[in-house]
Amino acid sequence: MNRPDPGPWPALPLAAWQETYATLHMWMQVVGKLTLTTTPLANHWWNVTFHFTARGLATQPMRCGARTLVAQFDFLAHELQLRASDGAGEAIALEPMTVADFYAKVMAALERMGCPIRIWTMPVEVADPIPFERDTKRRSYDRERAGAFWRALESMRPVFEGFRCGFVGKCSPVHFFWGSFDLAVTRFSGRRAPERPGADAMTREAYSHEVISHGFWPGGGTVAEPVFYAYAAREPEGFPAARVSPEAARYDPGFHEFFLPYEAVRTSADPEKALGAFLASTYDAGARLANWPRAELERA
């Protein structure tokens, strides 16, 4: 199978890297869970997400006694880097290994740094979860495919950042959720959302207020390709039938989201323009149909 293009907007066929994807997803859950007990709860779990750096994705600053700890997935050196504010540090090579071995290496590195952190080892938001310490099934890591994933994120980042800055109401950072493994930026109307029957604590916090959310997901399950997405929660009447751009965008009634294939964007004459049109048109449809107070929320 052809190797990834080293430039921006690389191809990301799901079949070509799904084993690396599955392994990296679990590795990022191991590291992401470190934030749950070492950072205070911010709006809608924003404290536990990964954020962009020049080399990859990193946690928010975490507490380590009197020190600060940051973990970074460096997709140029292909390392997990653990760095503390007193200069202590460890690096774990990203290479083929089981999730169980990766988990053991992370815990051992933290012990050596004097930052022992205990986590709940059951993965979340995945089918048939296996506790990290027992997961010997996922063990793949293809540096070129992981690097292509990072270049794709870096290619789309300026578009998401520009979209975010056109909104002066409450809006999330452009950040990466390790549970669902997606990049997201979320705008808020300022109104509380109706209580979701049977919702767990995580969902109640995440969707306490009305949102229109956009992002990127590498795909999985019935979605056999990487996609950009857009959804409104609560979803206003008429949203599924809204006309959005570009033409390749479609509404998926199973997910209650608009999807735009990544491949359609990257192969277009102007990927940034195509993605920008998707973000703007889906937001416009959701905000208009839900009667958001747009004059108060949007930059003139």
Secondary structure, DSSP 8 states (H G I E B T S, - for coil): -----SSSS----HHHHHHHHHHHHHHHHHHHGGGGTTS---GGGGGGSBEE-SSEEE---EEETTEEEEEEEETTTTEEEEEETTS-EEEEE-SS--HHHHHHHHHHHHHHTT-------S--SSSS---GGG--S-----HHHHHHHHHHHHHHHHHHHHHHTTB-SSB--SEEETTTTEEEEEEEEEEE----TT--HHHHHHTSEEEEEEEEE--BTTB-S-EEEEEEES--TTGGG---SSTT-EEETTTTEEEEEHHHHHTSS-HHHHHHHHHHHHHHHHHHHTT--HHHHB--
